[in-house]
Amino acid sequence: MSAVHYVFPASFAQQRLWFLDQLEGASAVYNLKMALRLSGPLDQACLQRAVDAVVARHESRRTSCAMRGTEVVQRVASQLDMPVQSLALDGASDVVLAAKLNELGTASFDLQHGPLLRVHLLRLGATSHVLLLVMHHIVSDAWSAGILYRDLAAYYSAFSAGAAAQLPELPVQYADFAVWQRDWLAGAELERQLAFWREHLQGAPPLLDLPIDRPRPALQSYNGNRLSRALPIELSARLQTLAAAEGVTLYMLLFAAFNLLLSRWSGQSDLVVGTPIAGRRRSEIEALIGCFANTLAIRTQL
């Protein structure tokens, strides 16, 4: 039986990512990748059943986007085959494995035709595998990656034990959220929020001039890296104590310190820093896979 497609409005986040895809062309910039190393015997039939169950559970796994007149919409398929793509890399070195993961993870998606999820199983040995899940940001976010892993693990554990998975029924789907968001952010409410951000960012500096910054290319390259550092336990405890004493969250405290550091480096007292938020303000959507995240331009005037 062929799939039926149901059409719903796109969320504002989906509209934003669709615009960037049309502007810049297909790329891997908004690919979300999660690689899991699996040790021990693996039942590939159960893994495929688990993937099928996740795709059936979450409509966002069966969603693509398209233009309907002048509006971006999301198209939800009633069913979708998602075969696990297997690849033998027995005895491969870490360098070869990393190169293959990068190759598979940076293949672009077709947002209009989908699917917007790919599942790869890399065999390293009889009891050693790597499961690579690649999703496009237009139907996923970092929070969603954890949900995908949790649901996939629950289904696999149940199926491999010959039992039925006991996952609670989802009260809503992502398309329900998009419809609600469009109804809420309209008319007077939309104008109220737009007025806030216009005032918040009026006269804001266009750039942050750091003394060690590199020249910006004419076209954004997206070449970058991530530097992580763990704070000592003693320092973390002192920061928690200070935050509690000031009546703020640890994030607020560190964000203030970060702005102070940027101000001292740049000599600027008016700063705008982009910070992501989860965007999941209701308990009903906490277990959904979808693009809820948003980036806020927080302005600080020291």
C-alpha positions as a Python dict, from the first residue, in 0.01 Angstrom:
ca = {
    (1, 'M'): (0, 0, 0),
    (2, 'S'): (146, 336, -100),
    (3, 'A'): (188, 610, 158),
    (4, 'V'): (-57, 896, 195),
    (5, 'H'): (83, 1242, 265),
    (6, 'Y'): (-86, 1483, 505),
    (7, 'V'): (-5, 1854, 480),
    (8, 'F'): (40, 2083, 781),
    (9, 'P'): (185, 2432, 829),
    (10, 'A'): (560, 2444, 891),
    (11, 'S'): (677, 2574, 1225),
    (12, 'F'): (873, 2899, 1231),
    (13, 'A'): (1194, 2702, 1290),
    (14, 'Q'): (1121, 2485, 985),
    (15, 'Q'): (1046, 2793, 778),
    (16, 'R'): (1381, 2943, 880),
    (17, 'L'): (1577, 2629, 789),
    (18, 'W'): (1391, 2590, 460),
    (19, 'F'): (1485, 2946, 368),
    (20, 'L'): (1852, 2882, 443),
    (21, 'D'): (1846, 2562, 237),
    (22, 'Q'): (1695, 2748, -59),
    (23, 'L'): (1939, 3038, -19),
    (24, 'E'): (2261, 2842, 22),
    (25, 'G'): (2177, 2515, -152),
    (26, 'A'): (2194, 2164, -13),
    (27, 'S'): (2474, 2113, 237),
    (28, 'A'): (2557, 1922, 553),
    (29, 'V'): (2572, 2232, 774),
    (30, 'Y'): (2242, 2144, 943),
    (31, 'N'): (2299, 1769, 965),
    (32, 'L'): (2272, 1629, 1317),
    (33, 'K'): (2485, 1320, 1371),
    (34, 'M'): (2492, 1067, 1654),
    (35, 'A'): (2734, 774, 1648),
    (36, 'L'): (2689, 495, 1902),
    (37, 'R'): (2945, 219, 1957),
    (38, 'L'): (2773, -114, 2019),
    (39, 'S'): (2963, -395, 2193),
    (40, 'G'): (2841, -754, 2215),
    (41, 'P'): (2610, -967, 2000),
    (42, 'L'): (2379, -765, 1776),
    (43, 'D'): (2045, -883, 1638),
    (44, 'Q'): (2013, -684, 1315),
    (45, 'A'): (1654, -799, 1261),
    (46, 'C'): (1556, -657, 1601),
    (47, 'L'): (1745, -338, 1523),
    (48, 'Q'): (1549, -296, 1200),
    (49, 'R'): (1223, -358, 1387),
    (50, 'A'): (1324, -97, 1644),
    (51, 'V'): (1398, 160, 1373),
    (52, 'D'): (1062, 83, 1208),
    (53, 'A'): (886, 129, 1543),
    (54, 'V'): (1050, 468, 1604),
    (55, 'V'): (955, 584, 1253),
    (56, 'A'): (595, 473, 1317),
    (57, 'R'): (588, 643, 1661),
    (58, 'H'): (721, 985, 1556),
    (59, 'E'): (557, 1162, 1262),
    (60, 'S'): (863, 1386, 1230),
    (61, 'R'): (1060, 1078, 1114),
    (62, 'R'): (819, 1062, 817),
    (63, 'T'): (817, 1435, 741),
    (64, 'S'): (950, 1634, 446),
    (65, 'C'): (893, 1997, 349),
    (66, 'A'): (766, 2172, 38),
    (67, 'M'): (618, 2496, -94),
    (68, 'R'): (239, 2526, -112),
    (69, 'G'): (176, 2851, -296),
    (70, 'T'): (383, 3108, -106),
    (71, 'E'): (397, 2912, 221),
    (72, 'V'): (632, 2641, 347),
    (73, 'V'): (447, 2331, 461),
    (74, 'Q'): (542, 1999, 613),
    (75, 'R'): (427, 1676, 447),
    (76, 'V'): (379, 1380, 680),
    (77, 'A'): (374, 1036, 518),
    (78, 'S'): (139, 778, 665),
    (79, 'Q'): (421, 522, 643),
    (80, 'L'): (786, 518, 545),
    (81, 'D'): (1042, 244, 492),
    (82, 'M'): (1368, 319, 671),
    (83, 'P'): (1615, 38, 594),
    (84, 'V'): (1925, 17, 811),
    (85, 'Q'): (2218, 57, 570),
    (86, 'S'): (2490, -192, 662),
    (87, 'L'): (2858, -157, 581),
    (88, 'A'): (3139, -401, 665),
    (89, 'L'): (3456, -240, 803),
    (90, 'D'): (3604, -542, 981),
    (91, 'G'): (3940, -458, 1131),
    (92, 'A'): (3928, -93, 1024),
    (93, 'S'): (4152, 150, 1212),
    (94, 'D'): (4011, 446, 1407),
    (95, 'V'): (4130, 676, 1128),
    (96, 'V'): (3942, 480, 861),
    (97, 'L'): (3633, 462, 1082),
    (98, 'A'): (3636, 837, 1150),
    (99, 'A'): (3672, 912, 777),
    (100, 'K'): (3378, 686, 690),
    (101, 'L'): (3160, 834, 964),
    (102, 'N'): (3241, 1183, 837),
    (103, 'E'): (3162, 1081, 480),
    (104, 'L'): (2825, 931, 574),
    (105, 'G'): (2738, 1213, 811),
    (106, 'T'): (2805, 1495, 564),
    (107, 'A'): (2591, 1366, 277),
    (108, 'S'): (2321, 1629, 219),
    (109, 'F'): (1946, 1574, 246),
    (110, 'D'): (1673, 1659, -5),
    (111, 'L'): (1427, 1848, 216),
    (112, 'Q'): (1147, 1822, -36),
    (113, 'H'): (1156, 1450, -103),
    (114, 'G'): (1316, 1310, 212),
    (115, 'P'): (1356, 1096, 405),
    (116, 'L'): (1532, 1326, 651),
    (117, 'L'): (1677, 1046, 861),
    (118, 'R'): (1945, 794, 766),
    (119, 'V'): (2050, 493, 972),
    (120, 'H'): (2390, 331, 909),
    (121, 'L'): (2530, 23, 1080),
    (122, 'L'): (2907, -16, 1048),
    (123, 'R'): (3039, -361, 1134),
    (124, 'L'): (3386, -359, 1289),
    (125, 'G'): (3382, -721, 1402),
    (126, 'A'): (3153, -1003, 1510),
    (127, 'T'): (3066, -825, 1836),
    (128, 'S'): (3164, -468, 1755),
    (129, 'H'): (2951, -219, 1559),
    (130, 'V'): (2891, 154, 1526),
    (131, 'L'): (2536, 279, 1473),
    (132, 'L'): (2526, 616, 1298),
    (133, 'L'): (2204, 819, 1303),
    (134, 'V'): (2198, 1123, 1073),
    (135, 'M'): (1906, 1367, 1079),
    (136, 'H'): (1837, 1706, 927),
    (137, 'H'): (1784, 1989, 1172),
    (138, 'I'): (1451, 2080, 1009),
    (139, 'V'): (1294, 1776, 1177),
    (140, 'S'): (1527, 1735, 1477),
    (141, 'D'): (1733, 1915, 1739),
    (142, 'A'): (1988, 1819, 2003),
    (143, 'W'): (1714, 1733, 2254),
    (144, 'S'): (1555, 1508, 1989),
    (145, 'A'): (1875, 1305, 1953),
    (146, 'G'): (1839, 1188, 2312),
    (147, 'I'): (1475, 1092, 2255),
    (148, 'L'): (1564, 901, 1940),
    (149, 'Y'): (1833, 705, 2122),
    (150, 'R'): (1609, 636, 2423),
    (151, 'D'): (1314, 512, 2215),
    (152, 'L'): (1536, 307, 1985),
    (153, 'A'): (1704, 139, 2284),
    (154, 'A'): (1367, 67, 2447),
    (155, 'Y'): (1227, -95, 2134),
    (156, 'Y'): (1543, -299, 2070),
    (157, 'S'): (1559, -425, 2428),
    (158, 'A'): (1195, -532, 2418),
    (159, 'F'): (1209, -697, 2075),
    (160, 'S'): (1533, -884, 2152),
    (161, 'A'): (1365, -1022, 2467),
    (162, 'G'): (1057, -1127, 2272),
    (163, 'A'): (839, -872, 2449),
    (164, 'A'): (632, -569, 2354),
    (165, 'A'): (782, -226, 2423),
    (166, 'Q'): (599, -33, 2695),
    (167, 'L'): (637, 327, 2575),
    (168, 'P'): (368, 576, 2680),
    (169, 'E'): (142, 705, 2406),
    (170, 'L'): (247, 1043, 2266),
    (171, 'P'): (-25, 1300, 2346),
    (172, 'V'): (57, 1515, 2042),
    (173, 'Q'): (282, 1513, 1735),
    (174, 'Y'): (514, 1781, 1596),
    (175, 'A'): (256, 1893, 1340),
    (176, 'D'): (16, 1969, 1629),
    (177, 'F'): (282, 2193, 1781),
    (178, 'A'): (335, 2375, 1449),
    (179, 'V'): (-39, 2441, 1410),
    (180, 'W'): (-61, 2569, 1769),
    (181, 'Q'): (246, 2790, 1722),
    (182, 'R'): (104, 2946, 1406),
    (183, 'D'): (-229, 3014, 1578),
    (184, 'W'): (-56, 3164, 1882),
    (185, 'L'): (202, 3381, 1705),
    (186, 'A'): (-41, 3573, 1490),
    (187, 'G'): (-215, 3909, 1496),
    (188, 'A'): (-170, 4116, 1810),
    (189, 'E'): (54, 3860, 1986),
    (190, 'L'): (295, 3849, 1693),
    (191, 'E'): (312, 4229, 1677),
    (192, 'R'): (372, 4249, 2053),
    (193, 'Q'): (667, 4013, 2038),
    (194, 'L'): (814, 4171, 1724),
    (195, 'A'): (792, 4512, 1893),
    (196, 'F'): (990, 4379, 2190),
    (197, 'W'): (1274, 4250, 1972),
    (198, 'R'): (1283, 4565, 1759),
    (199, 'E'): (1328, 4771, 2075),
    (200, 'H'): (1571, 4521, 2229),
    (201, 'L'): (1801, 4529, 1925),
    (202, 'Q'): (1757, 4892, 1813),
    (203, 'G'): (2098, 5047, 1759),
    (204, 'A'): (2281, 4728, 1850),
    (205, 'P'): (2639, 4696, 1720),
    (206, 'P'): (2653, 4487, 1401),
    (207, 'L'): (2978, 4309, 1497),
    (208, 'L'): (3190, 4222, 1796),
    (209, 'D'): (3548, 4336, 1730),
    (210, 'L'): (3786, 4098, 1903),
    (211, 'P'): (4159, 4173, 1882),
    (212, 'I'): (4249, 3814, 1783),
    (213, 'D'): (3959, 3761, 1542),
    (214, 'R'): (4029, 3637, 1190),
    (215, 'P'): (3906, 3826, 883),
    (216, 'R'): (3555, 3722, 789),
    (217, 'P'): (3521, 3572, 439),
    (218, 'A'): (3268, 3715, 195),
    (219, 'L'): (3076, 3386, 215),
    (220, 'Q'): (3044, 3203, 546),
    (221, 'S'): (3256, 2888, 538),
    (222, 'Y'): (3119, 2720, 853),
    (223, 'N'): (3474, 2603, 927),
    (224, 'G'): (3509, 2595, 1302),
    (225, 'N'): (3577, 2379, 1599),
    (226, 'R'): (3461, 2315, 1951),
    (227, 'L'): (3678, 2353, 2259),
    (228, 'S'): (3559, 2184, 2577),
    (229, 'R'): (3700, 2227, 2925),
    (230, 'A'): (3582, 2070, 3250),
    (231, 'L'): (3586, 2296, 3554),
    (232, 'P'): (3734, 2160, 3877),
    (233, 'I'): (3477, 2031, 4126),
    (234, 'E'): (3578, 2292, 4385),
    (235, 'L'): (3529, 2580, 4140),
    (236, 'S'): (3195, 2440, 4022),
    (237, 'A'): (3074, 2421, 4383),
    (238, 'R'): (3178, 2783, 4448),
    (239, 'L'): (2997, 2896, 4132),
    (240, 'Q'): (2682, 2714, 4241),
    (241, 'T'): (2702, 2881, 4582),
    (242, 'L'): (2751, 3226, 4427),
    (243, 'A'): (2461, 3176, 4187),
    (244, 'A'): (2232, 3071, 4472),
    (245, 'A'): (2340, 3371, 4680),
    (246, 'E'): (2262, 3608, 4391),
    (247, 'G'): (1928, 3439, 4316),
    (248, 'V'): (2022, 3344, 3960),
    (249, 'T'): (2081, 3023, 3768),
    (250, 'L'): (2431, 2895, 3700),
    (251, 'Y'): (2373, 2971, 3331),
    (252, 'M'): (2290, 3335, 3407),
    (253, 'L'): (2603, 3368, 3620),
    (254, 'L'): (2834, 3221, 3355),
    (255, 'F'): (2665, 3421, 3079),
    (256, 'A'): (2730, 3742, 3272),
    (257, 'A'): (3094, 3645, 3321),
    (258, 'F'): (3126, 3563, 2951),
    (259, 'N'): (2989, 3905, 2856),
    (260, 'L'): (3230, 4074, 3095),
    (261, 'L'): (3520, 3885, 2936),
    (262, 'L'): (3408, 3982, 2583),
    (263, 'S'): (3376, 4344, 2692),
    (264, 'R'): (3731, 4353, 2829),
    (265, 'W'): (3873, 4190, 2515),
    (266, 'S'): (3680, 4405, 2268),
    (267, 'G'): (3655, 4734, 2456),
    (268, 'Q'): (3282, 4736, 2377),
    (269, 'S'): (3016, 4787, 2641),
    (270, 'D'): (2720, 4698, 2417),
    (271, 'L'): (2720, 4327, 2329),
    (272, 'V'): (2485, 4089, 2147),
    (273, 'V'): (2542, 3717, 2204),
    (274, 'G'): (2338, 3442, 2041),
    (275, 'T'): (2228, 3169, 2280),
    (276, 'P'): (2020, 2861, 2196),
    (277, 'I'): (1711, 2765, 2394),
    (278, 'A'): (1530, 2430, 2392),
    (279, 'G'): (1192, 2586, 2308),
    (280, 'R'): (1000, 2310, 2488),
    (281, 'R'): (779, 2508, 2722),
    (282, 'R'): (508, 2244, 2770),
    (283, 'S'): (538, 1894, 2913),
    (284, 'E'): (336, 1749, 2623),
    (285, 'I'): (618, 1812, 2376),
    (286, 'E'): (912, 1700, 2590),
    (287, 'A'): (904, 1347, 2441),
    (288, 'L'): (868, 1459, 2078),
    (289, 'I'): (1133, 1447, 1806),
    (290, 'G'): (1131, 1771, 1611),
    (291, 'C'): (1288, 2114, 1567),
    (292, 'F'): (1189, 2317, 1872),
    (293, 'A'): (1522, 2488, 1938),
    (294, 'N'): (1562, 2860, 1879),
    (295, 'T'): (1852, 3105, 1903),
    (296, 'L'): (1795, 3427, 2095),
    (297, 'A'): (2001, 3742, 2041),
    (298, 'I'): (2063, 3850, 2401),
    (299, 'R'): (2182, 4209, 2432),
    (300, 'T'): (2388, 4316, 2732),
    (301, 'Q'): (2483, 4677, 2803),
    (302, 'L'): (2751, 4695, 3068),
}
